[in-house]
Amino acid sequence: MKRFYFYAISIVVLVLTIAISPPAKTADPEYSNKETVELGLRVSERVLNKMRSPLEIGYHMVCARYGLLIFAEASDLPQVLPKMEKIYKPFKKGWLRPLKGHVDYNVFGILPFELYLQTGNPEYLPLAMKLTEDEYKDKREDGLCDYTRFWVDDMWMVGALQVQAYRATGKTLYADRAATQLLAYTKRLQRENGLFLHSESAPLFWGRGNGWAAASMAKTLRVLPADHPDRKELLEAYLLQMEALRKVQHKSGMWNQLLDEPESYLESSCTGMFLFAIATGLEQGWLPETEYGPTAERAWRALKGYVDKKGDVKNVCVGTNHKNSREYYMNRPKKTGDLHGQAAFLWAATAMYRLENK
């Protein structure tokens, strides 16, 4: 009888233990994104604090504002879009007009296009389309943008604008322009090792210059139709550069100011742009996970360490002209909080968020 009571009591205790115990923890679907969102939000808030005036419309500010919009959309941060609409209001109303007539000016159009894509408000389209068409007002025989100068930076400045026009209108004309422009630059500036010169008169493998190339090809390929006649060739150029970047990645996970100069400093804006391109390739299935997954992980782990408590990104190369001088690039000043770096970090965080949620 005592044995019976012992077993009975044991069963009751077991049942009560199961009943009052908390349920087993299930995987938190946001766990892998928590740090990405927190860091992206910190950098976003810092950028928002830096851009109180709508008169700040340099390409680096444009790229940072674009980064705010795409990161907020990807990670579902509802507070960003209304703030961006408010900042942009003077342009939508026609009270202010951006400059045009140069790739660094016309790239402003990526902002109203993105605002249109996220809001559906057609009032954002006229200015964006005006800047887009201005680049091709005098038709060149080779089909390139009127302001073509064959600096690698222009792969983003022209390519991103034309791709945004394609996304907004669905017209293949703009996809064709972007692909034609990018391929022309790959033929002139990409070397056999996969890396890009800053320009033909500045034959050095500048980090951020290669970042512009990588980001523009990734952005374009992400939306270029699968049957587009230029897609295969552009993808080959992208893959060639990705393989080169994998080989020259610093052991820390970062990349150098001059990619083939281990003595040059570790630079965060190019690292962010490369991570955007690599993470996008992993998300889209262009790159094998076994080879490029660790590359992206090292880069992300390293880049996160360059964000300070205020949300400023450290070790950012300042705006840089092209020059046939190794010393010029080696000695370019690096800043904390420069918008080139803030923009690139937000692009990278966006791509990482997409990758973590695919």
Secondary structure, DSSP 8 states (H G I E B T S, - for coil): -HHHHHHHHHHHHHHHHHHHS-------TTHHHHHHHHHHHHHHHHHHHH---TT---HHHHHHHHHHHHHHHHHT-TTHHHHHHHHHHHHHTTSS----SSHHHHGGGHHHHHHHHHH--GGGHHHHHHHHHHTTSS--TT---TT---BTTHHHHHHHHHHHHHHHH--HHHHHHHHHHHHHHHHHHB-TTS-B-SBTTB-S-BHHHHHHHHHHHHHHHHHS-TT-TTHHHHHHHHHHHHHHHHHH--TTS-EESBTT-TTS-EEHHHHHHHHHHHHHHHHHTSS-HHHHHHHHHHHHHHHHTTB-TTS-B-SEE------S-HHHHHT--EESS-HHHHHHHHHHHHHHHHHHT-
